[in-house]
Amino acid sequence: MPLDAVCLRAVVNELAPQLAGARIEKIQQPARDQVVLLLRGGVRLLLCANPNQPRIHMTEKLRDNPSQPPMFCMLLRKRIGNGRIVSVEQAPLERVVTLHIEAADEMGEQSRFSLILEALGRHANLILCDKESRILDCLRRVDLEMSQERQVLPGLFYHLPPRQNKRDPLTVTQEEFTTMLPREEISLDSWLLDNFTAMPPLVAREIVYRAYGESDHHAADSRLWDSFAAWQCKTADGDFVPTVLYRNGKPFDFTYGAITQYGGYCTNVTADSFSMLLDGFYEEREQAERVKQKGQDLIKTATNARDRVRRKIAAQEKEYAACLDRDHLRICGELITANLYRMERGQRKLTAENYYEEGCPAMDIPLDVRLSPQENAARYFKQYAKAKTAEKMLTEQLTKGREELRYLESVVQELQQAESEQDFNDIRTELTDGGYIRQRGKKQPGFQRASKPREFRSSAGLRILVGRNNRQNDKLTTKEGQKWDIWLHTQKIHGSHVLLCTDGAQPDERSLHEAAVLAAYYSQARGSTKVPVDYTPVKFVKKPAASRPGMVVYTTYQTMYVDPDSELVKQLDGKKK
């Protein structure tokens, strides 16, 4: 669910005592719509104005920053860098949070600034104002053409977004509520949404469910007020519990209290804080968004190349199927030759006994009226020879095409699971060297930072290395792996090479299983179950000559079936030394 006004209130109540008096040491902008304030004591405050997931909370996740900070980040560093957060407040039942910051102005004197997060879905924004509430700049500028009601531009005074024509649910009385109740039968959760602000669909359904035992109820009575009043009282008192809703072991929603409407189909799991809840809940979504933003051009290039190879293979397979019928061409040529005595120029077809089949059935052979009988026979023999040659060439081309397709599919999978800007840079270099991306200008000489594989520790303390891209997979398998280390890879599924470092000893079963889970997790089968993972000592893994990056062959292997487990991956990452 989006971060509604009441849930945002719970977050602000949690953050306010933590942020009061905190000193801003660094300011980063890892993405276009994200700003991270690094506070004294190693605390990170994330302000996200992403339309799909606007929010504010403490974060423990490290985010890669661009080599050149954006202009908005430079402005924040200039105005509020080394400033002190005085207070945090939320506009009443609005998805707007303001950080009041005290920092030195251009004259070196202490001044007040306001950093305002508007968590308004597709209208989300991050705005910096001076002490007079004049806008200095913002992430998204809104001019007159974009909005007739409210402009957000440098130099204008800041005003709150226009309020919806709805009632405040925390101030409405029982008498007012009863007067507002619908007289006809309508969906009561929809009625709550239409009449009260700060009322998300999940909470509206929960209020109706607690009143009537079903969320889809259409006749209102006093029970609805009883349920509404109970929610009203808990909200006014700030009785908030960070709660994540799980379905089939995966989080699908969050809120600030227990949810009962799903019965046994959903599990309520409480978090230690709203910051931890939001940080964990949005992790996968944020990863997908980073991939979309940073690797969009690469994904498009690799996907287009993959689709082009697929179309080429389909056309070649069609041609190859036609070549398999070449004996028919030879038979036509021989039957024409055997019947030259009964043919004349200008015939459209020859009907002759096919003595190559039992019973010698009659066979119609199309002829070119412009050619003589002898020339028609020669034409069929020529087509036969051409088809015979084409079969050999198409076999080679199909082999190369299918190998290229496997390679490009592995690149697409790597791009979808890339985690940092360096990952994208490595894959971009790989595609450039492979001729899929045109090299712009001369290749710059000098040192290029080599990326390192993902590193984990098994429960028994064994190192587990996971390749990030095809070139790294090659290096991991052929250079770094010792002959008795265990190499793992998903069976006939694109994924990373995984190396379980054993130091020559026999690995324990648990470590082997954990390495297999990592192989399944970092593959195309991340969302599947019972994923087959092959494993074998490195000495049985070979790289064919002139093969593409990441391509290997292996023998004398065993297979185990595992389920990708994100929680186990986090645990193993935490064991890293």
C-alpha positions in Angstrom: 0.0 0.0 0.0 1.2 3.6 -0.4 2.3 5.4 2.7 -1.0 7.0 3.8 -1.3 10.1 6.1 -1.9 8.1 9.3 0.9 5.7 8.6 3.1 8.6 7.8 2.1 10.1 11.2 3.3 7.0 12.9 6.7 7.2 11.1 7.0 10.9 12.0 6.2 10.2 15.7 9.0 7.6 15.6 11.5 9.8 13.8 10.9 13.1 15.7 12.8 12.3 18.9 15.6 10.6 16.9 16.2 13.5 14.6 15.8 16.5 16.9 19.2 18.2 17.2 20.9 15.8 14.7 23.8 17.2 12.7 23.9 16.7 8.9 27.4 15.5 7.9 26.9 14.5 4.3 24.2 14.8 1.7 23.9 12.3 -1.2 21.5 11.8 -4.1 21.9 8.2 -5.2 18.9 8.4 -7.6 16.9 11.1 -9.2 14.2 11.0 -6.6 16.2 10.0 -3.5 18.1 12.1 -1.1 20.1 10.6 1.8 21.1 12.7 4.8 24.1 11.2 6.6 23.7 12.3 10.2 26.3 12.3 13.0 26.7 8.9 14.5 26.5 7.0 11.2 22.7 7.3 10.9 21.2 7.6 7.4 17.9 9.3 6.7 16.2 8.5 3.4 13.8 10.9 1.7 12.3 9.3 -1.3 10.0 11.2 -3.8 9.6 8.3 -6.1 5.9 8.4 -7.4 5.5 4.6 -6.8 7.0 4.5 -3.3 7.3 8.0 -1.6 8.5 7.7 2.0 10.8 8.9 4.7 12.7 6.7 7.2 16.0 5.7 8.6 17.9 3.3 6.4 20.8 0.9 6.8 21.2 0.2 3.1 24.2 1.5 1.3 23.4 3.0 -2.1 25.8 3.7 -4.9 26.1 7.4 -5.8 26.7 8.8 -9.3 30.2 10.1 -10.1 28.8 13.6 -10.5 26.2 14.8 -7.9 23.0 16.2 -9.4 22.3 19.9 -9.2 19.7 19.5 -6.5 22.2 17.6 -4.4 24.7 20.4 -4.9 22.2 22.9 -3.8 21.3 20.9 -0.6 25.0 20.7 0.2 25.5 24.4 -0.2 22.4 25.4 1.8 22.0 22.8 4.6 25.3 20.9 4.6 26.6 20.7 8.2 23.2 22.0 9.3 21.3 20.9 12.4 17.8 19.4 12.2 15.7 21.4 14.7 12.4 19.5 14.4 10.3 17.3 12.2 6.6 17.9 11.7 3.7 16.7 9.6 0.9 18.8 8.2 -2.3 17.7 9.9 -3.5 14.5 8.2 -1.5 15.3 5.1 1.2 13.3 3.4 3.6 16.2 3.8 6.6 16.1 6.2 8.8 19.1 6.9 12.4 19.0 8.3 13.2 22.3 9.9 16.9 22.8 9.6 19.2 25.4 11.0 22.3 26.2 8.9 24.6 29.0 8.0 23.4 31.1 5.0 25.5 32.7 2.3 26.6 35.5 4.7 27.7 32.9 7.3 24.9 33.7 9.7 22.6 31.1 11.1 19.3 30.8 9.2 16.3 28.5 9.0 15.6 26.2 6.0 12.7 23.8 5.4 13.2 20.5 3.5 9.7 19.4 2.6 8.8 15.9 1.4 5.4 15.6 -0.4 4.6 11.9 -0.4 1.7 12.4 -2.8 2.0 9.5 -5.2 2.5 10.6 -8.8 2.8 14.2 -7.5 5.6 13.3 -5.0 8.2 16.0 -4.6 11.1 17.2 -2.4 11.3 21.0 -1.9 13.8 23.2 -0.2 12.6 26.5 1.2 14.2 29.4 3.0 13.1 31.0 6.3 10.4 33.0 4.5 9.0 29.8 2.9 10.2 30.9 -0.5 11.1 27.9 -2.7 14.9 27.7 -3.4 14.5 24.6 -5.6 12.7 21.3 -5.9 13.1 17.9 -7.5 10.1 18.3 -9.8 9.2 21.8 -11.0 5.5 22.3 -11.6 4.7 25.2 -13.9 1.4 26.7 -15.1 1.1 24.3 -18.0 1.3 21.3 -15.7 -1.1 22.6 -13.0 -3.5 25.5 -12.9 -4.1 25.2 -9.1 -0.6 25.1 -7.7 2.8 25.9 -9.1 6.1 24.7 -7.5 8.9 26.8 -8.9 12.1 28.5 -7.5 11.2 32.0 -6.2 7.6 31.3 -5.4 6.2 31.1 -1.9 5.5 27.5 -0.8 1.9 26.5 -0.1 0.5 23.2 1.0 -1.2 21.1 -1.7 -5.0 21.8 -2.0 -7.0 19.7 0.4 -9.6 17.2 -0.7 -13.2 17.9 0.0 -13.4 15.3 2.7 -14.0 15.2 6.4 -11.3 14.7 9.0 -11.9 11.2 10.4 -10.2 12.1 13.8 -12.6 15.0 14.6 -15.9 13.7 13.4 -18.4 13.0 16.2 -20.9 10.2 16.5 -23.8 12.5 15.7 -22.1 13.8 12.6 -21.1 10.3 11.5 -24.6 9.0 12.0 -26.0 11.9 10.0 -23.6 11.1 7.1 -24.5 7.4 7.0 -25.9 6.3 3.6 -29.6 5.5 3.6 -29.4 3.2 0.6 -27.4 0.0 0.3 -23.9 0.8 -1.0 -20.4 -0.6 -0.4 -19.5 0.7 3.0 -15.7 0.6 2.5 -16.1 2.7 -0.7 -18.3 5.1 1.3 -15.6 5.6 3.9 -13.0 6.2 1.2 -15.3 8.8 -0.5 -16.1 10.8 2.7 -13.0 10.7 4.9 -9.4 11.8 4.2 -6.4 9.7 5.2 -8.4 6.6 4.8 -6.6 4.0 2.7 -8.6 1.0 1.2 -7.0 -1.5 3.5 -8.0 0.3 6.6 -11.5 1.1 5.3 -12.1 -2.6 4.6 -10.8 -3.5 8.0 -13.2 -1.1 9.8 -16.1 -2.7 7.9 -14.9 -6.2 8.5 -14.6 -5.6 12.3 -18.1 -4.2 12.3 -19.9 -7.0 10.3 -17.5 -9.9 9.9 -17.1 -9.2 6.2 -15.4 -6.4 4.3 -18.0 -6.3 1.5 -21.0 -5.1 3.5 -23.7 -2.8 2.1 -26.2 -1.9 4.9 -25.0 0.6 7.5 -26.0 0.7 11.2 -24.6 1.6 14.6 -22.0 -1.2 14.4 -20.1 0.8 11.8 -19.6 3.7 14.2 -18.5 1.4 16.9 -15.8 0.0 14.7 -14.9 3.4 13.3 -14.7 5.0 16.8 -12.3 2.2 18.0 -10.0 3.0 15.0 -10.4 6.7 15.7 -9.4 6.3 19.3 -6.3 4.2 18.6 -5.2 6.6 15.9 -5.7 9.7 18.1 -3.7 8.1 20.9 -0.9 7.2 18.6 -1.3 3.5 19.3 0.7 2.3 16.2 2.3 -1.0 15.6 4.5 -1.5 12.5 2.9 -4.5 10.8 3.8 -6.3 7.6 1.3 -8.6 5.9 2.7 -11.8 4.4 1.0 -14.1 1.9 2.7 -17.3 0.8 5.8 -16.2 2.7 6.1 -12.9 0.8 5.3 -9.4 2.0 2.5 -7.8 0.0 1.3 -4.9 2.2 2.0 -3.0 5.4 0.1 -0.9 7.9 0.1 0.4 11.5 -2.0 -2.2 13.2 -3.2 -5.8 13.1 -5.3 -6.8 10.0 -7.9 -9.5 10.4 -9.9 -9.3 7.2 -7.8 -11.9 5.4 -8.3 -14.6 8.0 -5.8 -17.5 7.6 -4.7 -16.4 4.1 -2.5 -13.7 5.6 0.0 -13.5 8.4 0.7 -10.3 10.5 4.3 -9.8 11.3 5.4 -6.9 13.5 8.6 -5.1 12.9 10.9 -3.4 15.5 10.3 0.0 14.0 8.6 1.7 11.0 12.0 2.5 9.6 13.0 -1.2 9.6 9.6 -2.1 8.1 9.9 0.4 5.2 13.5 -0.3 4.6 12.9 -4.1 4.2 9.5 -3.8 2.5 10.8 -1.6 -0.3 14.1 -3.3 -0.8 13.1 -5.5 -3.8 11.0 -2.8 -5.3 13.8 -0.3 -5.0 16.2 -2.8 -6.6 13.9 -3.2 -9.6 13.6 0.5 -9.9 17.3 1.0 -9.8 17.6 -1.6 -12.6 15.0 0.2 -14.6 16.7 3.6 -14.2 20.4 2.8 -14.4 20.2 -0.2 -16.8 17.3 0.7 -19.0 19.4 1.4 -22.1 21.5 -1.7 -21.5 18.4 -3.9 -21.0 16.9 -2.5 -24.2 20.1 -3.1 -26.1 20.4 -6.7 -24.9 16.7 -7.4 -25.3 16.6 -6.1 -28.8 19.8 -8.1 -29.7 18.2 -11.3 -28.2 14.9 -10.8 -30.0 16.8 -10.2 -33.3 18.7 -13.5 -32.9 15.5 -15.3 -32.1 13.9 -14.1 -35.3 17.0 -15.0 -37.2 17.0 -18.5 -35.8 13.3 -18.9 -36.6 13.9 -18.0 -40.2 16.9 -20.3 -40.5 14.9 -23.2 -39.0 12.3 -22.7 -41.6 14.9 -22.7 -44.4 16.5 -25.8 -42.8 13.2 -27.7 -42.8 12.8 -26.9 -46.5 16.3 -28.3 -47.1 15.3 -31.6 -45.6 13.0 -32.2 -48.6 15.8 -31.9 -51.1 15.5 -35.6 -52.3 12.2 -34.6 -53.9 14.1 -32.1 -56.1 16.6 -34.8 -57.2 13.7 -37.3 -58.0 12.0 -34.6 -60.1 15.2 -34.0 -62.1 15.7 -37.7 -62.7 12.1 -38.4 -63.7 12.3 -35.5 -66.2 15.5 -36.9 -67.6 13.9 -40.4 -68.0 11.0 -38.9 -69.8 12.7 -36.5 -72.2 11.5 -38.5 -75.2 7.8 -37.7 -74.4 8.3 -34.0 -73.5 8.3 -30.8 -75.6 9.1 -27.2 -74.9 6.3 -25.1 -73.3 4.8 -27.8 -71.1 3.5 -26.6 -67.7 3.9 -30.0 -66.0 5.0 -33.5 -66.5 2.9 -36.5 -65.2 5.2 -39.5 -64.9 5.4 -42.8 -63.0 7.5 -42.4 -59.9 9.5 -45.6 -60.0 11.2 -44.6 -56.7 8.0 -45.5 -54.8 6.3 -48.9 -54.5 3.6 -49.3 -57.1 5.0 -46.5 -59.3 2.2 -44.0 -58.6 1.7 -41.1 -61.0 3.5 -37.9 -60.0 2.9 -34.3 -61.3 6.1 -32.3 -61.7 5.8 -28.5 -62.3 7.8 -27.1 -65.2 9.0 -23.7 -66.3 7.4 -23.0 -69.7 10.3 -20.8 -70.7 12.8 -23.6 -70.4 13.4 -26.7 -72.4 12.9 -30.2 -70.9 16.7 -30.5 -70.4 16.9 -27.1 -68.8 14.0 -28.0 -66.4 15.9 -31.1 -65.3 19.1 -29.1 -64.8 17.1 -26.6 -62.7 15.9 -29.3 -60.4 19.4 -30.8 -60.0 20.8 -27.3 -59.3 18.2 -26.7 -56.6 19.0 -30.1 -55.1 22.7 -29.3 -54.9 21.9 -25.8 -53.4 19.7 -27.3 -50.7 22.4 -29.9 -49.9 25.0 -27.1 -49.4 22.5 -24.9 -47.5 21.8 -27.7 -45.0 25.4 -27.9 -44.0 25.7 -24.1 -43.7 22.5 -23.7 -41.9 23.5 -26.4 -39.4 26.6 -24.3 -38.5 24.7 -21.0 -38.4 22.0 -22.5 -36.2 24.6 -23.8 -33.8 26.3 -20.4 -33.6 22.9 -18.6 -33.4 21.7 -20.8 -30.5 24.9 -20.2 -28.6 24.6 -16.5 -29.1 21.0 -16.6 -27.9 22.0 -18.4 -24.7 24.7 -15.8 -24.2 22.3 -12.9 -24.7 19.7 -14.4 -22.4 22.3 -14.8 -19.7 23.2 -11.1 -20.1 19.6 -10.1 -19.8 19.3 -12.1 -16.6 22.5 -10.5 -15.2 21.1 -7.0 -15.9 17.9 -7.8 -14.1 19.9 -8.8 -11.0 22.5 -6.1 -11.2 23.0 -4.3 -7.8 25.4 -1.5 -8.4 26.5 1.0 -11.0 29.8 -0.9 -11.3 27.7 -4.0 -12.3 26.1 -2.1 -15.2 29.5 -0.7 -16.2 31.0 -4.1 -16.4 28.2 -5.5 -18.5 28.3 -2.4 -20.8 32.0 -3.0 -21.4 31.3 -6.7 -22.2 28.5 -5.8 -24.7 30.8 -3.1 -26.2 33.7 -5.6 -26.7 31.1 -8.1 -28.2 30.1 -5.6 -30.8 26.5 -5.1 -29.4 27.2 -1.4 -28.4 29.1 1.0 -30.6 32.3 2.4 -29.0 32.0 6.1 -28.7 35.4 7.8 -29.3 38.7 6.2 -28.4 39.0 3.7 -25.6 40.4 5.6 -22.6 43.6 4.0 -21.4 44.3 3.6 -17.8 43.3 1.7 -14.7 39.7 0.4 -14.5 38.5 -0.8 -11.2 37.8 -4.5 -11.4 34.6 -5.5 -9.7 34.6 -8.3 -7.2 32.2 -11.3 -7.0 29.5 -11.4 -4.4 30.9 -13.0 -1.3 29.1 -15.0 1.4 30.0 -17.3 4.3 28.3 -20.6 4.9 27.1 -21.7 8.4 30.3 -23.6 8.7 32.5 -20.6 7.7 33.3 -21.6 4.1 33.6 -18.8 1.5 31.0 -18.8 -1.2 31.7 -16.7 -4.3 28.9 -15.7 -6.7 29.7 -14.2 -10.1 28.0 -10.9 -11.1 28.4 -11.1 -14.9 29.7 -13.5 -17.6 33.3 -12.3 -17.5 33.4 -12.5 -13.8 31.9 -16.0 -14.1 34.8 -17.0 -16.4 37.4 -15.6 -14.0 35.8 -17.2 -11.0 35.6 -20.7 -12.6 38.9 -20.8 -14.6 41.2 -18.5 -12.6 40.2 -18.4 -9.0 38.7 -21.8 -8.4 41.0 -24.5 -7.1 40.5 -28.0 -8.6 38.8 -29.4 -5.5 36.5 -26.4 -4.9 32.9 -27.1 -5.7 31.4 -25.4 -8.7 27.6 -24.9 -8.8 25.1 -23.8 -11.5 21.4 -24.1 -12.2 20.7 -26.9 -14.6 19.8 -25.6 -18.1 18.8 -22.3 -16.5 20.7 -19.0 -16.9 22.4 -17.9 -13.7 25.6 -17.0 -11.9 28.6 -19.3 -11.4 28.9 -20.2 -7.8 32.1 -21.4 -6.1 32.2 -23.1 -2.7 35.8 -22.8 -1.5 36.8 -25.9 0.4 40.6 -25.6 0.8 40.9 -29.2 -0.4 38.6 -30.6 2.3 35.2 -32.3 1.9 32.5 -29.7 2.3 29.7 -30.4 4.8 26.1 -31.0 3.5 24.7 -27.8 4.9 27.4 -25.6 3.3 26.7 -27.4 0.0 23.0 -26.8 0.3 23.5 -23.1 1.1 25.7 -22.7 -1.9 23.0 -24.4 -4.1 20.4 -21.9 -2.7 22.6 -19.0 -3.7 23.0 -20.5 -7.2 19.2 -20.8 -7.5 18.6 -17.3 -6.1 21.0 -15.6 -8.5 19.4 -17.2 -11.6 16.4 -16.9 -13.8 14.6 -19.3 -11.4 14.6 -16.9 -8.4 10.8 -16.9 -8.3 10.5 -20.7 -8.7 10.6 -23.7 -6.3 12.5 -27.0 -6.5 15.2 -25.6 -8.8 17.7 -28.1 -10.1 21.3 -27.1 -9.3 24.3 -29.1 -10.7 27.5 -29.3 -8.7 30.9 -30.8 -9.3 34.6 -30.1 -8.5 36.1 -27.3 -10.5 38.5 -29.8 -12.3 35.5 -31.2 -14.2 34.5 -27.8 -15.6 36.1 -26.7 -18.9 35.7 -23.7 -21.1 35.6 -24.5 -24.8 38.0 -22.7 -27.1 36.6 -19.5 -28.6 33.4 -19.8 -26.7 31.5 -16.7 -25.4 32.0 -15.3 -21.9 30.4 -17.4 -19.2 30.0 -20.5 -21.4 31.4 -23.7 -20.0 30.9 -27.5 -20.2 31.1 -29.9 -17.3 31.0 -33.6 -16.6 30.8 -36.0 -13.6 28.3 -33.8 -11.8 25.5 -34.3 -9.2 22.2 -32.5 -8.9 20.2 -31.3 -6.0 16.8 -29.5 -5.8 16.5 -26.4 -3.7 14.1 -23.4 -3.1 15.5 -19.9 -3.5 15.4 -18.3 -0.1 15.9 -14.5 0.2 16.1 -14.7 4.1 18.9 -17.4 3.9 20.8 -15.2 1.4 20.6 -12.3 3.9 21.8 -14.5 6.7 24.8 -15.8 4.7 25.6 -12.2 3.6 25.6 -11.2 7.3 28.1 -14.0 8.1 30.6 -12.4 5.7 33.8 -11.4 7.4 
